[in-house]
Amino acid sequence: MVKYSDELDAMFSALADPTRRSVIARLGAGPASVGELARPLSISLPSFMKHVRSLESCGLIRTEKSGRVRTCVLNHDRLGLLSSWLEEQRRIWEDSTDRLERFVTTGSAQPAHPKEES
């Protein structure tokens, strides 16, 4: 997962903004034009395009231009990378809290049966 560190940094940086998160949430329902995505937001189209470029540059979305319409599509592969990293972190923390629970309840952090530790 270390090899994806720069990519994860870029994606988390992009997702730190609520406007970009709302775009990702909306695209979860399917592709949408830039105009459609910007409509519910109270920002100018040029400002909104900065958000689109940020999401596109880290790979979370792809855009296609057909005539005058630019359509945005969610990149599920990139979301999968984020999901894998978050899942790995969750597993690490759950293992840690499981060891703490064993220590509190039994006085030892070691599992009663070594195969319990995975």
N, C-alpha and C positions, 0 to 999 in steps of 0.2 A: 504493500500500500504506500510505502515511502516513495516509490517511483512516481506516484500520482500526486505528490505533494503540491507542486506548482498548479496543477489543474484543479485540485480541491481548493487551494487558496483563492484562485480566480472565481470559482463557482460560489464559494461562501461569501466572498466580497460582493459579488453581484447580488446574491440573495439577502444581503444585509439591508437592502433598501425595500421599504414596503411597496413602492410602486412596482418594482420588478417582481416581488413575490406575488402581487395581485395579477400580473401578466402571466406568470407561470401557472397560478391557480386557474385562471380563465382558459389558458391553452390546454389544461387538463381535460376540458370538455371537447376539444377539437381545434383545428386550425382556425385562425381569425385574421382579418386584415388589420393593418396598423390603425386605420381609422376606427374600426370597431373596438379595438383594444383601448384606444385613447379616449373614446367618446365619454365613458363614465368618469374620467379623471379630469380634474380642473387644472390642467397644465397645457401649455402650448404644444403644438405638434412637433416643432423643432426640439423642445425639451424632452418630449416623449421619445423622440427618435434616439436621443442619447441613451435612454434606458434600453431601447431595443438593441442598439449597437453593443452595449455592455453585455447583455444576455447572449447576443450572437457571438461576441468575441470569446467568451468562455465556453461556448458550445452548447449552452442550455437550450437555445432555440436555433432554428434555421429560418431563413426568409427566402422567399421566391418572389420575383417581380414579374407580373403579367400585365403588360400595358401600363396603366397608371396605378395599379393596385399591387401593394406589397403584402404578401400573406406570410404570417408567422406560424411555425409549426414547432411543437415541443420535441426535443431530442431525448427520447426515452433512454437511450444508451447512457447519456451523461447523468440522468437522474439515477440510473442504476448504479453508477459509480459512487454517487453521493450516498445512496441507500446502503451500499456494501460497507462503506466506511462507517456510517452511523451504526449499522448492525454490529460491526466489529467492536466499536466503542461500547455499545450496550452490553455485549457479551463480557468484555473485560470488567465492566462495573458490576455486572451481576455476579461474576465469579468472586470478585472482591467482597461484595456484601454477603455472599453465601459463606465465605470463609469467616467473616466477622460474626455472622449468625451462629456458625458452628462453635466458634471460640466462646461466645457469650453463653450458649446453651450447654456445651460439653466441656469447656475449658481447654479445648484443643482446636486449632484451625485446620488440622489434618482431617480428611474425610475418614469415616469409619471403615469404608471400603474404598481402596484406591481407585477403582473404576468409576466412582462417583465424580471424580475430578476430570473434567474434559477440557 
